[in-house]
Amino acid sequence: MTLFGPSGNSESFYAEGNESTLQAGKWLKDKGLDLFEYSFGRGYRMNFETAKLIGDEFAKHQIEISLHAPYFINFATEDPVLLGKTYGYITTGIKFLKAFGAKRLVFHPGSMGKMDREKAFNLAKSRIGEFVNSLDKEGLLEGIYLCPETMGKSQQIGTYEEVLQICSLNKHLIPTFDFGHINALTQGSLKTKEDFLKIFNRSIEMLGRERTSNCHIHFSKIEFAGKGEIRHLNFDDNVFGPNFKPLAEAIIELNLQPHIICESAGHMAEDAKEMKEIYTKMLADKKSM
């Protein structure tokens, strides 16, 4: 089943008088959404008891949770202290997954620094592979997916080809296709159904149909310039893309069932609901043909 929801709480959530993410499960259910991504982008500023309370409340309303690990992660770093922290951010994220009752931890693979791209990518890839395999052997990944994300800036590791190569290293790795990032990095290349099919078909070729169908997706319109991503926008922007309809067409044509998280700028829940309505109508139209 394809699920839709926001990353974080929309401005409207607070405008309606809500004060805490503890209230977001019912709010999302009432909006007809299925999914929520809690971001620890600035660090793990929560205790496990609170995480469990939030997880229990969301489960009560059948809202599935995913988590985003801190942005500071860099598997290509030359700094041994930062590398140690990078491993720690993942292991702590796994503990929070279990506290929330969640299954997916999204993370950024890293950045190039002063290295050339090939060296930085190969370093990050080998470290991720070794680390995830060791976690797997210890039995720490049972029922869990670690989800490296495609990135939107030229200095960051995470083209969709790089993410697919990383995911090929262990069955517990599934891709996070951030199509706003991909579009920004490639200067607006995502325009047609075929543009999205190319990415999904490459994933099927490398990872198989099951993991591709089960992929994680971030979606928003993103302003970009020559070096890639500048800022996230809302669906009312008419200058930058990508648009959701071609992606929905590709998902339906391939019969995929991804988790789709909206990362719009303040209107995450509203734009997630719009995506769900577009997808649901297109799917119904196809079935009625």
C-alpha positions as CSV (number, residue, x, y, z in Angstrom):
1,M,0.0,0.0,0.0
2,T,1.4,3.4,-1.0
3,L,1.4,5.7,2.0
4,F,1.5,9.5,2.2
5,G,2.4,12.0,4.9
6,P,4.5,15.0,5.9
7,S,8.0,15.5,7.3
8,G,7.3,17.4,10.5
9,N,4.2,19.4,11.4
10,S,2.7,21.9,9.0
11,E,2.2,25.6,9.9
12,S,-1.6,24.8,10.0
13,F,-1.1,22.2,12.7
14,Y,0.0,24.9,15.1
15,A,-2.4,27.5,13.7
16,E,-5.2,25.2,14.7
17,G,-4.1,25.3,18.3
18,N,-2.0,22.1,18.5
19,E,1.2,22.3,20.6
20,S,2.9,19.0,20.5
21,T,3.7,16.2,18.1
22,L,1.8,13.9,20.5
23,Q,-1.3,15.5,19.0
24,A,-0.2,14.9,15.4
25,G,-1.3,11.3,15.0
26,K,-5.0,12.1,15.3
27,W,-4.6,15.3,13.3
28,L,-3.0,13.4,10.4
29,K,-5.6,10.7,10.6
30,D,-8.4,13.3,10.4
31,K,-6.7,14.7,7.3
32,G,-6.7,11.3,5.6
33,L,-2.9,10.8,5.8
34,D,-1.0,7.6,6.7
35,L,2.6,8.6,7.4
36,F,4.8,10.9,9.4
37,E,8.6,11.5,9.4
38,Y,10.2,12.8,12.5
39,S,13.4,14.6,11.8
40,F,16.4,14.5,14.2
41,G,18.2,16.6,11.7
42,R,19.7,18.9,14.3
43,G,20.5,16.1,16.7
44,Y,18.7,13.7,19.1
45,R,17.0,16.2,21.3
46,M,14.5,13.8,22.8
47,N,14.5,11.0,25.4
48,F,13.4,7.5,24.7
49,E,10.3,7.7,27.0
50,T,8.9,10.6,24.9
51,A,9.6,8.7,21.7
52,K,7.6,5.8,23.0
53,L,4.7,8.0,24.0
54,I,4.6,9.6,20.5
55,G,5.0,6.1,18.9
56,D,2.1,4.7,20.9
57,E,-0.1,7.7,20.1
58,F,0.6,7.4,16.4
59,A,0.0,3.6,16.4
60,K,-3.4,4.3,18.0
61,H,-4.4,6.3,14.9
62,Q,-2.7,3.9,12.4
63,I,0.0,6.5,11.3
64,E,3.3,4.9,10.4
65,I,6.5,6.7,11.5
66,S,9.9,7.0,9.8
67,L,12.9,8.9,11.3
68,H,15.5,11.1,9.7
69,A,19.0,10.9,11.3
70,P,21.1,14.0,12.0
71,Y,22.4,16.0,9.1
72,F,25.9,15.8,10.5
73,I,26.5,12.3,9.3
74,N,29.4,11.9,6.9
75,F,30.7,8.5,6.0
76,A,33.4,10.1,3.8
77,T,34.9,12.3,6.5
78,E,38.7,12.3,7.0
79,D,38.2,13.3,10.6
80,P,38.2,10.2,12.9
81,V,36.2,12.0,15.6
82,L,33.4,12.9,13.1
83,L,33.5,9.3,11.7
84,G,33.0,7.9,15.2
85,K,30.1,10.3,15.7
86,T,28.6,9.2,12.4
87,Y,28.5,5.6,13.5
88,G,27.0,6.7,16.7
89,Y,24.2,8.7,15.0
90,I,23.1,5.6,13.2
91,T,23.2,3.3,16.2
92,T,21.3,5.9,18.3
93,G,18.8,6.2,15.5
94,I,18.2,2.5,15.6
95,K,17.5,2.8,19.3
96,F,15.0,5.5,18.6
97,L,13.4,3.4,15.8
98,K,12.6,0.8,18.4
99,A,11.3,3.3,20.9
100,F,9.0,4.9,18.3
101,G,8.0,1.5,17.0
102,A,9.3,2.7,13.6
103,K,11.1,0.8,10.8
104,R,12.9,3.3,8.6
105,L,15.9,5.5,9.3
106,V,16.8,8.0,6.6
107,F,20.3,9.3,6.5
108,H,22.6,11.4,4.3
109,P,25.7,9.4,3.0
110,G,28.2,12.3,3.3
111,S,30.0,14.9,1.4
112,M,33.2,15.1,-0.6
113,G,35.2,17.7,1.4
114,K,38.5,18.2,-0.4
115,M,38.5,14.7,-2.0
116,D,37.6,14.0,-5.6
117,R,34.1,12.5,-6.0
118,E,35.3,8.9,-6.8
119,K,37.5,8.7,-3.8
120,A,34.9,10.2,-1.4
121,F,32.2,7.9,-2.7
122,N,34.2,4.7,-2.6
123,L,35.3,5.6,1.0
124,A,31.7,6.2,2.1
125,K,30.4,3.1,0.3
126,S,33.0,0.8,1.9
127,R,32.4,2.2,5.3
128,I,28.6,2.0,5.1
129,G,28.8,-1.6,3.8
130,E,31.1,-2.7,6.5
131,F,29.1,-1.0,9.2
132,V,25.7,-2.2,8.1
133,N,26.9,-5.7,7.6
134,S,28.3,-5.7,11.2
135,L,25.0,-4.4,12.6
136,D,23.2,-7.1,10.6
137,K,25.5,-9.9,12.0
138,E,24.8,-8.6,15.5
139,G,21.0,-8.9,14.8
140,L,20.4,-5.2,15.3
141,L,18.6,-4.7,12.0
142,E,15.8,-7.2,12.4
143,G,12.6,-5.6,10.9
144,I,14.6,-2.3,10.2
145,Y,15.6,-0.5,7.0
146,L,18.4,2.0,6.8
147,C,17.6,4.4,3.9
148,P,20.4,6.4,2.3
149,E,19.0,9.5,0.6
150,T,19.7,11.0,-2.8
151,M,21.1,14.5,-2.3
152,G,20.6,17.8,-4.1
153,K,24.0,19.6,-4.0
154,S,27.0,18.9,-6.2
155,Q,29.4,18.5,-3.2
156,Q,27.3,15.9,-1.5
157,I,27.5,12.1,-2.1
158,G,24.1,10.7,-3.2
159,T,23.3,10.7,-6.9
160,Y,20.6,8.0,-7.4
161,E,23.3,5.8,-9.0
162,E,25.5,6.2,-5.9
163,V,22.6,5.5,-3.5
164,L,21.6,2.3,-5.5
165,Q,25.2,1.1,-5.3
166,I,25.2,1.6,-1.6
167,C,21.9,-0.2,-1.2
168,S,23.2,-3.2,-3.1
169,L,25.5,-3.9,-0.1
170,N,22.9,-5.2,2.3
171,K,19.2,-6.2,2.2
172,H,18.4,-3.8,5.0
173,L,19.4,-0.9,2.9
174,I,16.6,0.6,0.8
175,P,16.9,3.9,-1.2
176,T,15.3,7.2,-0.3
177,F,14.6,8.8,-3.6
178,D,14.4,12.5,-2.9
179,F,13.0,13.6,-6.3
180,G,13.3,17.3,-5.4
181,H,17.0,16.7,-4.8
182,I,17.5,14.7,-7.9
183,N,15.7,17.4,-10.0
184,A,17.8,20.2,-8.4
185,L,21.1,18.3,-8.9
186,T,20.3,17.6,-12.5
187,Q,19.0,21.1,-13.3
188,G,15.4,20.3,-13.7
189,S,15.6,17.0,-15.6
190,L,12.5,15.4,-14.1
191,K,9.6,16.3,-16.3
192,T,7.9,13.2,-17.7
193,K,6.8,9.8,-16.6
194,E,9.7,8.3,-18.5
195,D,12.2,10.4,-16.4
196,F,10.9,8.7,-13.3
197,L,10.6,5.3,-14.9
198,K,14.3,5.5,-15.8
199,I,15.2,5.8,-12.1
200,F,12.8,3.1,-10.9
201,N,13.8,0.7,-13.6
202,R,17.5,1.1,-12.7
203,S,16.6,0.4,-9.1
204,I,14.7,-2.8,-10.1
205,E,17.8,-3.8,-12.2
206,M,20.2,-3.3,-9.2
207,L,18.1,-4.1,-6.2
208,G,15.1,-6.1,-7.4
209,R,11.4,-5.4,-7.6
210,E,10.6,-5.9,-3.9
211,R,13.1,-3.4,-2.5
212,T,12.3,-0.9,-5.3
213,S,8.5,-1.2,-4.6
214,N,9.2,-0.7,-0.9
215,C,11.4,2.4,-1.4
216,H,11.2,5.6,0.6
217,I,10.4,8.8,-1.3
218,H,10.9,12.4,-0.3
219,F,9.0,14.9,-2.6
220,S,8.8,18.6,-2.8
221,K,9.5,21.4,-5.3
222,I,13.0,22.8,-4.8
223,E,14.6,26.0,-6.0
224,F,18.0,25.4,-7.5
225,A,20.9,27.1,-9.2
226,G,24.2,25.9,-10.8
227,K,25.4,23.9,-7.8
228,G,22.0,22.4,-7.1
229,E,19.5,22.8,-4.2
230,I,18.8,26.2,-2.7
231,R,15.5,25.9,-0.8
232,H,12.3,23.9,-0.5
233,L,9.1,25.4,-1.9
234,N,5.4,24.6,-1.8
235,F,3.2,23.1,-4.5
236,D,1.9,26.6,-5.4
237,D,5.3,27.5,-6.9
238,N,5.0,27.6,-10.7
239,V,8.7,28.1,-11.6
240,F,10.5,25.1,-10.1
241,G,9.7,21.4,-10.2
242,P,9.3,18.6,-10.1
243,N,5.6,18.0,-10.5
244,F,4.0,15.0,-8.8
245,K,1.7,13.7,-11.6
246,P,4.5,12.1,-13.7
247,L,5.8,10.4,-10.6
248,A,2.4,9.1,-9.7
249,E,2.0,7.7,-13.3
250,A,5.4,5.9,-13.0
251,I,4.5,4.4,-9.6
252,I,1.1,3.2,-10.9
253,E,2.6,1.8,-14.1
254,L,5.2,-0.3,-12.2
255,N,2.7,-1.2,-9.4
256,L,5.1,0.1,-6.7
257,Q,4.1,0.7,-3.1
258,P,6.5,3.3,-1.7
259,H,6.3,5.5,1.4
260,I,6.0,9.1,0.2
261,I,7.0,11.9,2.5
262,C,6.3,15.5,1.6
263,E,9.0,18.0,2.5
264,S,7.3,21.2,1.3
265,A,8.1,24.5,3.1
266,G,5.5,24.8,5.8
267,H,2.6,23.1,3.8
268,M,3.9,19.5,4.2
269,A,0.6,18.0,5.2
270,E,-1.5,20.0,2.7
271,D,0.8,19.0,-0.2
272,A,1.0,15.4,1.0
273,K,-2.8,15.3,0.9
274,E,-2.8,16.7,-2.6
275,M,-0.4,14.0,-3.7
276,K,-2.6,11.3,-2.2
277,E,-5.7,12.7,-3.9
278,I,-3.9,12.8,-7.3
279,Y,-2.5,9.3,-6.9
280,T,-5.8,7.8,-5.6
281,K,-7.8,9.3,-8.6
282,M,-5.2,8.2,-11.1
283,L,-5.2,4.7,-9.6
284,A,-9.1,4.5,-9.7
285,D,-9.1,5.8,-13.3
286,K,-6.7,3.1,-14.3
287,K,-8.7,0.3,-12.6
288,S,-11.9,1.5,-14.3
289,M,-10.4,1.3,-17.8
